[in-house]
Amino acid sequence: MYLQKQFLVVNMCGIIGVIDRGRSGMDGSGIKEALSLMNERGSGEGAGYVAYGIYPDYPDYYALHVFYDNLVEPKKKVDDLLEKWGRIVQQEEIPTYEQPGLRKKHIPWRYFYKPHKDLVVGSSTPEDDLVKTLVMDINSRIDGALVFSSGINMGVFKAAGWPEDVADFYRIQDYKGYIWLAHNRYPTNTPGWWGGAHPFNLLDWSVVHNGEITSYGTNRQYVESNGYKCTMFTDTEVVAYLFDILGRRHGLSEDLVVKALAPPFWDEIDAMPERQRKIDHAMRLTYGAAQMNGPFAIVVATSQGIVGFTDRIKLRPLVVAENGNKLYISSEEAAIRVMDPAVQNIRMPRAGEPVIGRVIV
Amino acid sequence: MTLGSVPLRYKVSIDHDHCMQCMRCVDNCSYGVYRVEGDKIIIDSRKCTACHRCISMCPRDAINLQERPVDYRSHPLWTAEAREDIINQARTGKIILAGMGNALDYPVIFDRLVLDACQVTNPSIDPLREPMELRTYLGKKPSRLDFRKNDEGDVELVTELAPNLKLETPIMIGHMSYGAISLNTQLSLAKAVTEMGTFMGTGEGGMHRSLHPYQDHTIVQVASGRFGVDIDYLERGAAIEIKIGQGAKPGIGGHLPGEKVCVDVSCTRMIPLGSDAISPAPHHDIYSIEDLAQLVRSLKEATEWKKPVFVKIAAVHNVAAIAAGIARSSADAVVIDGFRGGTGAAPKVFRDNVGIPIEAAIAAVDHKLNDQGVRNEVSIIASGGIRNSADLAKSIALGADAVYIGTASLIALGCRVCGNCYRGLCPWGIATQRQDLVDRIDPEIGGRNVANLIHAWTLELSELMGAAGLNSIESLRGNRERLRGYMLDEGMLKVLNVEPVGA
């Protein structure tokens, strides 16, 4: 049984993200090459991709990607649960192509799903809340099933293997997205577990993360007290939940969310002009338990854009580059250059400084 | 004389080869152990409390002290103490009084919790070279913030924040009243907290005028006797604390004997000279949680909602639910005092048997408040038996925002935990109002010593956090991932919500 409690997973790894702010689709071949270039940062035990805009035929339906250990018991339970709370308009096995270095360990399945929003009371985002609850419920209660992607018109593709094998396993070159994130994993725990690979996703939020969150215990308690269940046994999943709480439920902008997670130091805040100081002071008091500590570089994506940032003293690398409508964020400049040899404005953001790319159409 | 005398508790002797007859021991002992007859120093060991004042003042190390020099027949159940307590009560028919904290040999949970450090997968942080943030704000915090854009398109904060206390280090000094301790002791503590950017409690004894220069670093207490409380007192404090209970004696009140009520104490407490100051067991205007909420609101109204109001309770079995109730009032912080908390005087049966350890209480309260989604509504201040920076770090990792220390700060002033505070003869000048004894503390030097202690713990906490890969105190708070239990049973691990070592 792979999908049960393991020790906490921490991650080293290489990350890369790209957005075309004009929403032009890019197929997955470029990011596959970029990620493979960072194989020095991985160990062949986990890689993954997420792309936005890949299911234009289902623009209003939640695309649920699920790992099944078999299609008998767990699937029946998941189908029943989904049918009880909404409508499955389409479901199929995600097409995969076994590679010499990558055998199928779980059966990746996808649903296009519409929740019955009138079943939820007291929420301004009933559909999101219902899907979130279903994801938490399936992942914590149904053995042999793991929902690893649950947003609209987007999808995660991940497995335990080298980046190129995982890419070819799913043939990500067949998908066209305007945002891609990718992650090359060097696991120190649960190496064989597909669920432990990045990106992590909840609803519209996807996260790739290089590092280790030393504040995990505090952050976990904070997200759990807000109704989330940590089921993936990796520190990265709390990032997705923190973005969901602060970004979606509290309505904070991306730069304010980053400010909550990697705030300025008190010395800096004390020296700010009054209006700014008041905001930063209140942010730290209110969101202390959401603050993330330890070394990390993170890129988060939604259908509206991407944001990259590092920890407050930048203990993990992060490089940014641009070319026209395209914005790249990566662990390594070389990876960006493989994808796009003509990039410009290459720079390294300061510790804790958010780098934001928003769609403009 | 049916009962006769019990064996000596301590046996004091002087090594006459070393003694130079300077008489410092005679002068320093306020319990009357030593007296001079001719050119000889005569010792009455029966009066000794093992306060070590004579030993620390002897320039020749000529004094020797032995505990229990006379053996009883050994017995695992009928210990010497059990036998002596019975003899004592057979003689007097009274409740046995005791000082300082719980003296029974319960396992110390702190000593079965170990902290974490980084290796390879993440770098430890060197606090000498990188920022390390211990600044702590105590008080209500909103659960979310709302912003709006003004006409110029700038983001503005809409949410109003309640006043919080700002601490430069999460170590405060707990409430010890003027009366229970001397003015010079309070002055020493006040100087120390002012220098270190933190706070001390006044206790239920009012605020002596010589503390006024330090009032911005004091928390004034309102307890069941209401001693020393008027609007001037409330307005002077940086915060107000309602004391419901105390870890050393949960469920009962206090009693300051009239002998300790000198002119200054009587003025500060606003009670007649020489009268016993008795704090009732409950507040007679608080018989339920809604009554407490009313008092919190009344104090806030009286001080125009400018000051945080804390509520202190003893750690008892149901502490988590009580704290959740307090969180729902307008209170800004709940102070939990564990069963090892110190006291000037408590019935021994309470001191040693009532209440629960602070470690379990912090974890239970933090868990319950998180469970109910109200953790942001109150800060948690832990107290009762915090001995060093490791206990401090572990308290915060279990969920506390800050701690109060009491006994530790007194040890920094000379206290040797002899436990005779209630007798008013403290030879160190701490738990006494006798002027010649009080004068033994110079508040300048005392303040320096206490500030040193807080500074040292602050440095050690920074190092522990840096080693664990944390550079702000928020990320240690409630971070049980950084703790492991060593030889704790499964039930205890569950209460603490901590994994065992190796997991």
Interface residues (C-beta under 8 A of the other chain):
Chain A: F7 L8 V10 M12 T188 G211 E212 T214 S215 Y216 G217 T218 R220 Q221 Y222 E224 S225 N226 R249 H250 G251 L252 S253 L256 F265 W266 D267 R275 K278 I279 H281 A282 M283 R284 L285 T286 Y287 G288 A289 Q291 M292 N293 G294 P295 R312 I313 L315
Chain B: C118 T121 N122 P123 I125 E130 P131 E133 R135 Y137 K141 P142 S143 R144 L145 D146 F147 D154 V155 E156 L157 T159 L161 N164 N370 D371 G373 R375 N376 A397 A468 G469 L470 N471 S472 E474 S475 L476 R477 G478 N479 R480 E481 R482 A503
